[in-house]
Amino acid sequence: MMEIKIEIPKELEEEIKSVSKTTLSLIINKLIKEELEEMIRLKKIVSKSKMTEKDVEELQTKLMKQY
């Protein structure tokens, strides 16, 4: 299994410390899975469109700002 290192913002440190490592791992795995599924879904939509690569990059930038 791959490991990913993340940085936790200071304002979340105390809350994170109160969650077990197992629970935290499950939460993060779920979030990553959901985000990847959304990216795949969007790629399928975009692949069927007549958008240019530049259009796609602009759309991706806008979407990433929402998260």
N, CA, C, O and CB atoms as a CASP TS submission, in Angstrom:
PFRMAT TS
TARGET T0000
AUTHOR 0000-0000-0000
METHOD Language model
MODEL 1
PARENT N/A
ATOM      1  N   MET     1       0.851  -1.179   0.000  1.00  0.00           N
ATOM      2  CA  MET     1       0.000   0.000   0.000  1.00  0.00           C
ATOM      3  C   MET     1       0.894   1.238   0.000  1.00  0.00           C
ATOM      4  O   MET     1       1.923   1.282   0.674  1.00  0.00           O
ATOM      5  CB  MET     1      -0.967   0.000   1.229  1.00  0.00           C
ATOM      6  N   MET     2       0.484   2.227  -0.760  1.00  0.00           N
ATOM      7  CA  MET     2       1.240   3.470  -0.858  1.00  0.00           C
ATOM      8  C   MET     2       0.976   4.340   0.364  1.00  0.00           C
ATOM      9  O   MET     2      -0.122   4.337   0.922  1.00  0.00           O
ATOM     10  CB  MET     2       0.876   4.229  -2.150  1.00  0.00           C
ATOM     11  N   GLU     3       1.987   5.073   0.764  1.00  0.00           N
ATOM     12  CA  GLU     3       1.835   6.017   1.870  1.00  0.00           C
ATOM     13  C   GLU     3       1.926   7.426   1.322  1.00  0.00           C
ATOM     14  O   GLU     3       2.684   7.704   0.393  1.00  0.00           O
ATOM     15  CB  GLU     3       2.911   5.781   2.970  1.00  0.00           C
ATOM     16  N   ILE     4       1.129   8.318   1.920  1.00  0.00           N
ATOM     17  CA  ILE     4       1.126   9.720   1.525  1.00  0.00           C
ATOM     18  C   ILE     4       1.340  10.557   2.774  1.00  0.00           C
ATOM     19  O   ILE     4       0.714  10.328   3.809  1.00  0.00           O
ATOM     20  CB  ILE     4      -0.204  10.110   0.802  1.00  0.00           C
ATOM     21  N   LYS     5       2.218  11.515   2.664  1.00  0.00           N
ATOM     22  CA  LYS     5       2.469  12.425   3.774  1.00  0.00           C
ATOM     23  C   LYS     5       1.680  13.703   3.514  1.00  0.00           C
ATOM     24  O   LYS     5       1.728  14.258   2.416  1.00  0.00           O
ATOM     25  CB  LYS     5       4.004  12.723   3.940  1.00  0.00           C
ATOM     26  N   ILE     6       0.955  14.166   4.529  1.00  0.00           N
ATOM     27  CA  ILE     6       0.189  15.402   4.390  1.00  0.00           C
ATOM     28  C   ILE     6       0.540  16.364   5.509  1.00  0.00           C
ATOM     29  O   ILE     6       1.000  15.960   6.577  1.00  0.00           O
ATOM     30  CB  ILE     6      -1.318  15.113   4.388  1.00  0.00           C
ATOM     31  N   GLU     7       0.318  17.621   5.252  1.00  0.00           N
ATOM     32  CA  GLU     7       0.518  18.639   6.273  1.00  0.00           C
ATOM     33  C   GLU     7      -0.850  19.076   6.771  1.00  0.00           C
ATOM     34  O   GLU     7      -1.753  19.363   5.986  1.00  0.00           O
ATOM     35  CB  GLU     7       1.335  19.852   5.723  1.00  0.00           C
ATOM     36  N   ILE     8      -0.984  19.120   8.084  1.00  0.00           N
ATOM     37  CA  ILE     8      -2.240  19.499   8.718  1.00  0.00           C
ATOM     38  C   ILE     8      -2.141  20.958   9.148  1.00  0.00           C
ATOM     39  O   ILE     8      -1.183  21.339   9.821  1.00  0.00           O
ATOM     40  CB  ILE     8      -2.563  18.574   9.935  1.00  0.00           C
ATOM     41  N   PRO     9      -3.117  21.774   8.770  1.00  0.00           N
ATOM     42  CA  PRO     9      -3.100  23.172   9.208  1.00  0.00           C
ATOM     43  C   PRO     9      -3.141  23.258  10.742  1.00  0.00           C
ATOM     44  O   PRO     9      -3.762  22.429  11.408  1.00  0.00           O
ATOM     45  CB  PRO     9      -4.296  23.945   8.594  1.00  0.00           C
ATOM     46  N   LYS    10      -2.478  24.257  11.272  1.00  0.00           N
ATOM     47  CA  LYS    10      -2.406  24.442  12.724  1.00  0.00           C
ATOM     48  C   LYS    10      -3.779  24.409  13.383  1.00  0.00           C
ATOM     49  O   LYS    10      -3.949  23.822  14.451  1.00  0.00           O
ATOM     50  CB  LYS    10      -1.721  25.754  13.046  1.00  0.00           C
ATOM     51  N   GLU    11      -4.755  25.043  12.741  1.00  0.00           N
ATOM     52  CA  GLU    11      -6.077  25.142  13.356  1.00  0.00           C
ATOM     53  C   GLU    11      -6.781  23.786  13.475  1.00  0.00           C
ATOM     54  O   GLU    11      -7.786  23.672  14.177  1.00  0.00           O
ATOM     55  CB  GLU    11      -6.940  26.093  12.556  1.00  0.00           C
ATOM     56  N   LEU    12      -6.263  22.761  12.795  1.00  0.00           N
ATOM     57  CA  LEU    12      -6.876  21.429  12.890  1.00  0.00           C
ATOM     58  C   LEU    12      -6.078  20.454  13.750  1.00  0.00           C
ATOM     59  O   LEU    12      -6.538  19.341  14.007  1.00  0.00           O
ATOM     60  CB  LEU    12      -7.042  20.848  11.511  1.00  0.00           C
ATOM     61  N   GLU    13      -4.919  20.846  14.186  1.00  0.00           N
ATOM     62  CA  GLU    13      -4.040  19.930  14.910  1.00  0.00           C
ATOM     63  C   GLU    13      -4.691  19.288  16.132  1.00  0.00           C
ATOM     64  O   GLU    13      -4.605  18.073  16.306  1.00  0.00           O
ATOM     65  CB  GLU    13      -2.808  20.658  15.337  1.00  0.00           C
ATOM     66  N   GLU    14      -5.332  20.074  16.965  1.00  0.00           N
ATOM     67  CA  GLU    14      -5.942  19.522  18.182  1.00  0.00           C
ATOM     68  C   GLU    14      -7.054  18.535  17.866  1.00  0.00           C
ATOM     69  O   GLU    14      -7.155  17.486  18.502  1.00  0.00           O
ATOM     70  CB  GLU    14      -6.488  20.644  19.052  1.00  0.00           C
ATOM     71  N   GLU    15      -7.882  18.862  16.895  1.00  0.00           N
ATOM     72  CA  GLU    15      -8.968  17.958  16.511  1.00  0.00           C
ATOM     73  C   GLU    15      -8.412  16.654  15.953  1.00  0.00           C
ATOM     74  O   GLU    15      -8.922  15.574  16.248  1.00  0.00           O
ATOM     75  CB  GLU    15      -9.889  18.629  15.476  1.00  0.00           C
ATOM     76  N   ILE    16      -7.365  16.764  15.147  1.00  0.00           N
ATOM     77  CA  ILE    16      -6.745  15.578  14.556  1.00  0.00           C
ATOM     78  C   ILE    16      -6.156  14.685  15.654  1.00  0.00           C
ATOM     79  O   ILE    16      -6.276  13.462  15.589  1.00  0.00           O
ATOM     80  CB  ILE    16      -5.647  15.987  13.543  1.00  0.00           C
ATOM     81  N   LYS    17      -5.535  15.280  16.637  1.00  0.00           N
ATOM     82  CA  LYS    17      -4.929  14.507  17.733  1.00  0.00           C
ATOM     83  C   LYS    17      -5.964  13.709  18.519  1.00  0.00           C
ATOM     84  O   LYS    17      -5.643  12.682  19.118  1.00  0.00           O
ATOM     85  CB  LYS    17      -4.181  15.439  18.677  1.00  0.00           C
ATOM     86  N   SER    18      -7.190  14.181  18.513  1.00  0.00           N
ATOM     87  CA  SER    18      -8.232  13.498  19.281  1.00  0.00           C
ATOM     88  C   SER    18      -8.864  12.321  18.526  1.00  0.00           C
ATOM     89  O   SER    18      -9.704  11.608  19.076  1.00  0.00           O
ATOM     90  CB  SER    18      -9.309  14.488  19.662  1.00  0.00           C
ATOM     91  N   VAL    19      -8.463  12.121  17.280  1.00  0.00           N
ATOM     92  CA  VAL    19      -9.013  11.037  16.461  1.00  0.00           C
ATOM     93  C   VAL    19      -7.978   9.918  16.377  1.00  0.00           C
ATOM     94  O   VAL    19      -6.786  10.175  16.209  1.00  0.00           O
ATOM     95  CB  VAL    19      -9.403  11.547  15.029  1.00  0.00           C
ATOM     96  N   SER    20      -8.437   8.693  16.494  1.00  0.00           N
ATOM     97  CA  SER    20      -7.505   7.565  16.411  1.00  0.00           C
ATOM     98  C   SER    20      -6.889   7.482  15.019  1.00  0.00           C
ATOM     99  O   SER    20      -7.485   7.925  14.037  1.00  0.00           O
ATOM    100  CB  SER    20      -8.218   6.243  16.756  1.00  0.00           C
ATOM    101  N   LYS    21      -5.706   6.919  14.948  1.00  0.00           N
ATOM    102  CA  LYS    21      -5.025   6.787  13.657  1.00  0.00           C
ATOM    103  C   LYS    21      -5.833   5.944  12.681  1.00  0.00           C
ATOM    104  O   LYS    21      -5.863   6.235  11.485  1.00  0.00           O
ATOM    105  CB  LYS    21      -3.644   6.172  13.848  1.00  0.00           C
ATOM    106  N   THR    22      -6.481   4.914  13.178  1.00  0.00           N
ATOM    107  CA  THR    22      -7.294   4.064  12.318  1.00  0.00           C
ATOM    108  C   THR    22      -8.463   4.842  11.732  1.00  0.00           C
ATOM    109  O   THR    22      -8.732   4.767  10.533  1.00  0.00           O
ATOM    110  CB  THR    22      -7.804   2.851  13.093  1.00  0.00           C
ATOM    111  N   THR    23      -9.146   5.579  12.571  1.00  0.00           N
ATOM    112  CA  THR    23     -10.284   6.375  12.108  1.00  0.00           C
ATOM    113  C   THR    23      -9.824   7.436  11.123  1.00  0.00           C
ATOM    114  O   THR    23     -10.455   7.649  10.087  1.00  0.00           O
ATOM    115  CB  THR    23     -11.008   7.031  13.294  1.00  0.00           C
ATOM    116  N   LEU    24      -8.742   8.088  11.445  1.00  0.00           N
ATOM    117  CA  LEU    24      -8.203   9.126  10.566  1.00  0.00           C
ATOM    118  C   LEU    24      -7.815   8.538   9.215  1.00  0.00           C
ATOM    119  O   LEU    24      -8.076   9.141   8.174  1.00  0.00           O
ATOM    120  CB  LEU    24      -6.990   9.807  11.216  1.00  0.00           C
ATOM    121  N   SER    25      -7.208   7.393   9.232  1.00  0.00           N
ATOM    122  CA  SER    25      -6.829   6.719   7.992  1.00  0.00           C
ATOM    123  C   SER    25      -8.061   6.395   7.147  1.00  0.00           C
ATOM    124  O   SER    25      -8.055   6.589   5.932  1.00  0.00           O
ATOM    125  CB  SER    25      -6.045   5.436   8.298  1.00  0.00           C
ATOM    126  N   LEU    26      -9.109   5.903   7.792  1.00  0.00           N
ATOM    127  CA  LEU    26     -10.345   5.597   7.067  1.00  0.00           C
ATOM    128  C   LEU    26     -10.957   6.856   6.454  1.00  0.00           C
ATOM    129  O   LEU    26     -11.423   6.836   5.315  1.00  0.00           O
ATOM    130  CB  LEU    26     -11.357   4.924   8.003  1.00  0.00           C
ATOM    131  N   ILE    27     -10.954   7.933   7.204  1.00  0.00           N
ATOM    132  CA  ILE    27     -11.511   9.202   6.718  1.00  0.00           C
ATOM    133  C   ILE    27     -10.731   9.689   5.502  1.00  0.00           C
ATOM    134  O   ILE    27     -11.314  10.054   4.481  1.00  0.00           O
ATOM    135  CB  ILE    27     -11.488  10.276   7.834  1.00  0.00           C
ATOM    136  N   ILE    28      -9.427   9.690   5.622  1.00  0.00           N
ATOM    137  CA  ILE    28      -8.588  10.185   4.530  1.00  0.00           C
ATOM    138  C   ILE    28      -8.710   9.294   3.300  1.00  0.00           C
ATOM    139  O   ILE    28      -8.782   9.794   2.178  1.00  0.00           O
ATOM    140  CB  ILE    28      -7.125  10.268   4.975  1.00  0.00           C
ATOM    141  N   ASN    29      -8.732   7.990   3.502  1.00  0.00           N
ATOM    142  CA  ASN    29      -8.908   7.069   2.373  1.00  0.00           C
ATOM    143  C   ASN    29     -10.224   7.326   1.657  1.00  0.00           C
ATOM    144  O   ASN    29     -10.282   7.321   0.428  1.00  0.00           O
ATOM    145  CB  ASN    29      -8.849   5.615   2.852  1.00  0.00           C
ATOM    146  N   LYS    30     -11.276   7.549   2.429  1.00  0.00           N
ATOM    147  CA  LYS    30     -12.588   7.819   1.838  1.00  0.00           C
ATOM    148  C   LYS    30     -12.571   9.118   1.028  1.00  0.00           C
ATOM    149  O   LYS    30     -13.094   9.172  -0.085  1.00  0.00           O
ATOM    150  CB  LYS    30     -13.662   7.894   2.936  1.00  0.00           C
ATOM    151  N   LEU    31     -11.973  10.149   1.592  1.00  0.00           N
ATOM    152  CA  LEU    31     -11.899  11.436   0.893  1.00  0.00           C
ATOM    153  C   LEU    31     -11.099  11.337  -0.400  1.00  0.00           C
ATOM    154  O   LEU    31     -11.496  11.882  -1.429  1.00  0.00           O
ATOM    155  CB  LEU    31     -11.279  12.492   1.798  1.00  0.00           C
ATOM    156  N   ILE    32      -9.976  10.642  -0.339  1.00  0.00           N
ATOM    157  CA  ILE    32      -9.160  10.471  -1.545  1.00  0.00           C
ATOM    158  C   ILE    32      -9.942   9.703  -2.603  1.00  0.00           C
ATOM    159  O   ILE    32      -9.945  10.078  -3.775  1.00  0.00           O
ATOM    160  CB  ILE    32      -7.838   9.738  -1.215  1.00  0.00           C
ATOM    161  N   LYS    33     -10.592   8.646  -2.193  1.00  0.00           N
ATOM    162  CA  LYS    33     -11.381   7.843  -3.134  1.00  0.00           C
ATOM    163  C   LYS    33     -12.476   8.687  -3.787  1.00  0.00           C
ATOM    164  O   LYS    33     -12.668   8.632  -5.002  1.00  0.00           O
ATOM    165  CB  LYS    33     -12.005   6.630  -2.415  1.00  0.00           C
ATOM    166  N   GLU    34     -13.187   9.460  -2.984  1.00  0.00           N
ATOM    167  CA  GLU    34     -14.262  10.298  -3.513  1.00  0.00           C
ATOM    168  C   GLU    34     -13.724  11.333  -4.497  1.00  0.00           C
ATOM    169  O   GLU    34     -14.320  11.567  -5.548  1.00  0.00           O
ATOM    170  CB  GLU    34     -15.003  10.996  -2.370  1.00  0.00           C
ATOM    171  N   GLU    35     -12.607  11.945  -4.156  1.00  0.00           N
ATOM    172  CA  GLU    35     -12.023  12.962  -5.040  1.00  0.00           C
ATOM    173  C   GLU    35     -11.540  12.342  -6.348  1.00  0.00           C
ATOM    174  O   GLU    35     -11.734  12.921  -7.417  1.00  0.00           O
ATOM    175  CB  GLU    35     -10.857  13.678  -4.337  1.00  0.00           C
ATOM    176  N   LEU    36     -10.918  11.178  -6.271  1.00  0.00           N
ATOM    177  CA  LEU    36     -10.456  10.510  -7.476  1.00  0.00           C
ATOM    178  C   LEU    36     -11.627  10.091  -8.365  1.00  0.00           C
ATOM    179  O   LEU    36     -11.560  10.217  -9.588  1.00  0.00           O
ATOM    180  CB  LEU    36      -9.612   9.295  -7.110  1.00  0.00           C
ATOM    181  N   GLU    37     -12.689   9.598  -7.752  1.00  0.00           N
ATOM    182  CA  GLU    37     -13.876   9.227  -8.526  1.00  0.00           C
ATOM    183  C   GLU    37     -14.466  10.441  -9.233  1.00  0.00           C
ATOM    184  O   GLU    37     -14.906  10.343 -10.378  1.00  0.00           O
ATOM    185  CB  GLU    37     -14.931   8.582  -7.618  1.00  0.00           C
ATOM    186  N   GLU    38     -14.477  11.570  -8.560  1.00  0.00           N
ATOM    187  CA  GLU    38     -14.986  12.801  -9.159  1.00  0.00           C
ATOM    188  C   GLU    38     -14.094  13.255 -10.315  1.00  0.00           C
ATOM    189  O   GLU    38     -14.591  13.701 -11.349  1.00  0.00           O
ATOM    190  CB  GLU    38     -15.086  13.910  -8.099  1.00  0.00           C
ATOM    191  N   MET    39     -12.808  13.143 -10.141  1.00  0.00           N
ATOM    192  CA  MET    39     -11.882  13.510 -11.214  1.00  0.00           C
ATOM    193  C   MET    39     -12.086  12.608 -12.431  1.00  0.00           C
ATOM    194  O   MET    39     -12.090  13.086 -13.565  1.00  0.00           O
ATOM    195  CB  MET    39     -10.421  13.422 -10.721  1.00  0.00           C
ATOM    196  N   ILE    40     -12.252  11.335 -12.204  1.00  0.00           N
ATOM    197  CA  ILE    40     -12.486  10.387 -13.298  1.00  0.00           C
ATOM    198  C   ILE    40     -13.794  10.719 -14.003  1.00  0.00           C
ATOM    199  O   ILE    40     -13.865  10.703 -15.232  1.00  0.00           O
ATOM    200  CB  ILE    40     -12.513   8.931 -12.771  1.00  0.00           C
ATOM    201  N   ARG    41     -14.820  11.018 -13.230  1.00  0.00           N
ATOM    202  CA  ARG    41     -16.120  11.375 -13.808  1.00  0.00           C
ATOM    203  C   ARG    41     -15.993  12.627 -14.678  1.00  0.00           C
ATOM    204  O   ARG    41     -16.533  12.684 -15.782  1.00  0.00           O
ATOM    205  CB  ARG    41     -17.168  11.603 -12.691  1.00  0.00           C
ATOM    206  N   LEU    42     -15.286  13.609 -14.176  1.00  0.00           N
ATOM    207  CA  LEU    42     -15.099  14.853 -14.934  1.00  0.00           C
ATOM    208  C   LEU    42     -14.263  14.623 -16.189  1.00  0.00           C
ATOM    209  O   LEU    42     -14.536  15.209 -17.237  1.00  0.00           O
ATOM    210  CB  LEU    42     -14.435  15.917 -14.056  1.00  0.00           C
ATOM    211  N   LYS    43     -13.256  13.780 -16.085  1.00  0.00           N
ATOM    212  CA  LYS    43     -12.435  13.474 -17.260  1.00  0.00           C
ATOM    213  C   LYS    43     -13.274  12.818 -18.349  1.00  0.00           C
ATOM    214  O   LYS    43     -13.087  13.102 -19.532  1.00  0.00           O
ATOM    215  CB  LYS    43     -11.260  12.559 -16.876  1.00  0.00           C
ATOM    216  N   LYS    44     -14.195  11.945 -17.960  1.00  0.00           N
ATOM    217  CA  LYS    44     -15.073  11.309 -18.944  1.00  0.00           C
ATOM    218  C   LYS    44     -15.951  12.335 -19.637  1.00  0.00           C
ATOM    219  O   LYS    44     -16.143  12.285 -20.852  1.00  0.00           O
ATOM    220  CB  LYS    44     -15.941  10.245 -18.277  1.00  0.00           C
ATOM    221  N   ILE    45     -16.476  13.257 -18.862  1.00  0.00           N
ATOM    222  CA  ILE    45     -17.318  14.312 -19.432  1.00  0.00           C
ATOM    223  C   ILE    45     -16.497  15.164 -20.398  1.00  0.00           C
ATOM    224  O   ILE    45     -16.924  15.439 -21.520  1.00  0.00           O
ATOM    225  CB  ILE    45     -17.928  15.197 -18.311  1.00  0.00           C
ATOM    226  N   VAL    46     -15.333  15.568 -19.952  1.00  0.00           N
ATOM    227  CA  VAL    46     -14.481  16.440 -20.761  1.00  0.00           C
ATOM    228  C   VAL    46     -14.001  15.718 -22.020  1.00  0.00           C
ATOM    229  O   VAL    46     -13.890  16.336 -23.079  1.00  0.00           O
ATOM    230  CB  VAL    46     -13.277  16.925 -19.937  1.00  0.00           C
ATOM    231  N   SER    47     -13.721  14.439 -21.919  1.00  0.00           N
ATOM    232  CA  SER    47     -13.219  13.697 -23.078  1.00  0.00           C
ATOM    233  C   SER    47     -14.243  13.633 -24.207  1.00  0.00           C
ATOM    234  O   SER    47     -13.877  13.449 -25.368  1.00  0.00           O
ATOM    235  CB  SER    47     -12.825  12.289 -22.664  1.00  0.00           C
ATOM    236  N   LYS    48     -15.509  13.781 -23.876  1.00  0.00           N
ATOM    237  CA  LYS    48     -16.570  13.749 -24.886  1.00  0.00           C
ATOM    238  C   LYS    48     -16.861  15.134 -25.452  1.00  0.00           C
ATOM    239  O   LYS    48     -17.629  15.275 -26.404  1.00  0.00           O
ATOM    240  CB  LYS    48     -17.841  13.160 -24.292  1.00  0.00           C
ATOM    241  N   SER    49     -16.255  16.136 -24.871  1.00  0.00           N
ATOM    242  CA  SER    49     -16.537  17.501 -25.301  1.00  0.00           C
ATOM    243  C   SER    49     -15.574  17.932 -26.397  1.00  0.00           C
ATOM    244  O   SER    49     -14.623  17.226 -26.732  1.00  0.00           O
ATOM    245  CB  SER    49     -16.453  18.464 -24.117  1.00  0.00           C
ATOM    246  N   LYS    50     -15.842  19.081 -26.932  1.00  0.00           N
ATOM    247  CA  LYS    50     -14.985  19.648 -27.966  1.00  0.00           C
ATOM    248  C   LYS    50     -14.111  20.767 -27.401  1.00  0.00           C
ATOM    249  O   LYS    50     -13.617  21.627 -28.130  1.00  0.00           O
ATOM    250  CB  LYS    50     -15.831  20.174 -29.129  1.00  0.00           C
ATOM    251  N   MET    51     -13.941  20.726 -26.103  1.00  0.00           N
ATOM    252  CA  MET    51     -13.124  21.736 -25.446  1.00  0.00           C
ATOM    253  C   MET    51     -11.653  21.554 -25.819  1.00  0.00           C
ATOM    254  O   MET    51     -11.195  20.437 -26.058  1.00  0.00           O
ATOM    255  CB  MET    51     -13.306  21.667 -23.920  1.00  0.00           C
ATOM    256  N   THR    52     -10.929  22.658 -25.864  1.00  0.00           N
ATOM    257  CA  THR    52      -9.497  22.572 -26.082  1.00  0.00           C
ATOM    258  C   THR    52      -8.825  22.192 -24.775  1.00  0.00           C
ATOM    259  O   THR    52      -9.440  22.214 -23.709  1.00  0.00           O
ATOM    260  CB  THR    52      -8.934  23.906 -26.629  1.00  0.00           C
ATOM    261  N   GLU    53      -7.563  21.845 -24.877  1.00  0.00           N
ATOM    262  CA  GLU    53      -6.832  21.498 -23.659  1.00  0.00           C
ATOM    263  C   GLU    53      -6.754  22.706 -22.727  1.00  0.00           C
ATOM    264  O   GLU    53      -6.808  22.551 -21.507  1.00  0.00           O
ATOM    265  CB  GLU    53      -5.414  20.990 -24.002  1.00  0.00           C
ATOM    266  N   LYS    54      -6.630  23.882 -23.284  1.00  0.00           N
ATOM    267  CA  LYS    54      -6.602  25.096 -22.478  1.00  0.00           C
ATOM    268  C   LYS    54      -7.930  25.266 -21.728  1.00  0.00           C
ATOM    269  O   LYS    54      -7.935  25.619 -20.548  1.00  0.00           O
ATOM    270  CB  LYS    54      -6.319  26.329 -23.369  1.00  0.00           C
ATOM    271  N   ASP    55      -9.051  25.015 -22.408  1.00  0.00           N
ATOM    272  CA  ASP    55     -10.368  25.091 -21.763  1.00  0.00           C
ATOM    273  C   ASP    55     -10.449  24.119 -20.593  1.00  0.00           C
ATOM    274  O   ASP    55     -10.970  24.448 -19.528  1.00  0.00           O
ATOM    275  CB  ASP    55     -11.490  24.793 -22.778  1.00  0.00           C
ATOM    276  N   VAL    56      -9.930  22.932 -20.806  1.00  0.00           N
ATOM    277  CA  VAL    56      -9.957  21.900 -19.770  1.00  0.00           C
ATOM    278  C   VAL    56      -9.118  22.339 -18.566  1.00  0.00           C
ATOM    279  O   VAL    56      -9.535  22.173 -17.420  1.00  0.00           O
ATOM    280  CB  VAL    56      -9.437  20.551 -20.329  1.00  0.00           C
ATOM    281  N   GLU    57      -7.952  22.893 -18.829  1.00  0.00           N
ATOM    282  CA  GLU    57      -7.094  23.354 -17.738  1.00  0.00           C
ATOM    283  C   GLU    57      -7.767  24.461 -16.940  1.00  0.00           C
ATOM    284  O   GLU    57      -7.671  24.495 -15.713  1.00  0.00           O
ATOM    285  CB  GLU    57      -5.754  23.844 -18.283  1.00  0.00           C
ATOM    286  N   GLU    58      -8.446  25.364 -17.636  1.00  0.00           N
ATOM    287  CA  GLU    58      -9.157  26.443 -16.943  1.00  0.00           C
ATOM    288  C   GLU    58     -10.293  25.884 -16.090  1.00  0.00           C
ATOM    289  O   GLU    58     -10.508  26.328 -14.962  1.00  0.00           O
ATOM    290  CB  GLU    58      -9.709  27.463 -17.957  1.00  0.00           C
ATOM    291  N   LEU    59     -11.011  24.916 -16.630  1.00  0.00           N
ATOM    292  CA  LEU    59     -12.090  24.281 -15.877  1.00  0.00           C
ATOM    293  C   LEU    59     -11.531  23.563 -14.653  1.00  0.00           C
ATOM    294  O   LEU    59     -12.088  23.654 -13.559  1.00  0.00           O
ATOM    295  CB  LEU    59     -12.866  23.295 -16.768  1.00  0.00           C
ATOM    296  N   GLN    60     -10.442  22.858 -14.847  1.00  0.00           N
ATOM    297  CA  GLN    60      -9.821  22.141 -13.728  1.00  0.00           C
ATOM    298  C   GLN    60      -9.395  23.116 -12.636  1.00  0.00           C
ATOM    299  O   GLN    60      -9.600  22.853 -11.451  1.00  0.00           O
ATOM    300  CB  GLN    60      -8.607  21.322 -14.214  1.00  0.00           C
ATOM    301  N   THR    61      -8.811  24.225 -13.026  1.00  0.00           N
ATOM    302  CA  THR    61      -8.384  25.233 -12.053  1.00  0.00           C
ATOM    303  C   THR    61      -9.566  25.747 -11.266  1.00  0.00           C
ATOM    304  O   THR    61      -9.483  25.886 -10.046  1.00  0.00           O
ATOM    305  CB  THR    61      -7.673  26.395 -12.749  1.00  0.00           C
ATOM    306  N   LYS    62     -10.665  26.031 -11.939  1.00  0.00           N
ATOM    307  CA  LYS    62     -11.868  26.530 -11.268  1.00  0.00           C
ATOM    308  C   LYS    62     -12.424  25.488 -10.298  1.00  0.00           C
ATOM    309  O   LYS    62     -12.838  25.817  -9.186  1.00  0.00           O
ATOM    310  CB  LYS    62     -12.941  26.914 -12.303  1.00  0.00           C
ATOM    311  N   LEU    63     -12.428  24.243 -10.730  1.00  0.00           N
ATOM    312  CA  LEU    63     -12.939  23.177  -9.869  1.00  0.00           C
ATOM    313  C   LEU    63     -12.064  22.969  -8.646  1.00  0.00           C
ATOM    314  O   LEU    63     -12.567  22.759  -7.542  1.00  0.00           O
ATOM    315  CB  LEU    63     -13.048  21.880 -10.648  1.00  0.00           C
ATOM    316  N   MET    64     -10.766  23.029  -8.842  1.00  0.00           N
ATOM    317  CA  MET    64      -9.851  22.818  -7.721  1.00  0.00           C
ATOM    318  C   MET    64      -9.971  23.955  -6.696  1.00  0.00           C
ATOM    319  O   MET    64      -9.750  23.733  -5.505  1.00  0.00           O
ATOM    320  CB  MET    64      -8.396  22.709  -8.231  1.00  0.00           C
ATOM    321  N   LYS    65     -10.309  25.136  -7.131  1.00  0.00           N
ATOM    322  CA  LYS    65     -10.492  26.245  -6.208  1.00  0.00           C
ATOM    323  C   LYS    65     -11.696  26.022  -5.293  1.00  0.00           C
ATOM    324  O   LYS    65     -11.750  26.563  -4.189  1.00  0.00           O
ATOM    325  CB  LYS    65     -10.656  27.545  -6.981  1.00  0.00           C
ATOM    326  N   GLN    66     -12.645  25.238  -5.748  1.00  0.00           N
ATOM    327  CA  GLN    66     -13.832  24.947  -4.938  1.00  0.00           C
ATOM    328  C   GLN    66     -13.473  24.047  -3.765  1.00  0.00           C
ATOM    329  O   GLN    66     -14.171  24.052  -2.752  1.00  0.00           O
ATOM    330  CB  GLN    66     -14.927  24.289  -5.796  1.00  0.00           C
ATOM    331  N   TYR    67     -12.424  23.295  -3.880  1.00  0.00           N
ATOM    332  CA  TYR    67     -12.038  22.352  -2.841  1.00  0.00           C
ATOM    333  C   TYR    67     -10.919  22.942  -2.053  1.00  0.00           C
ATOM    334  O   TYR    67     -10.428  22.316  -1.114  1.00  0.00           O
ATOM    335  CB  TYR    67     -11.634  20.997  -3.424  1.00  0.00           C
TER
END
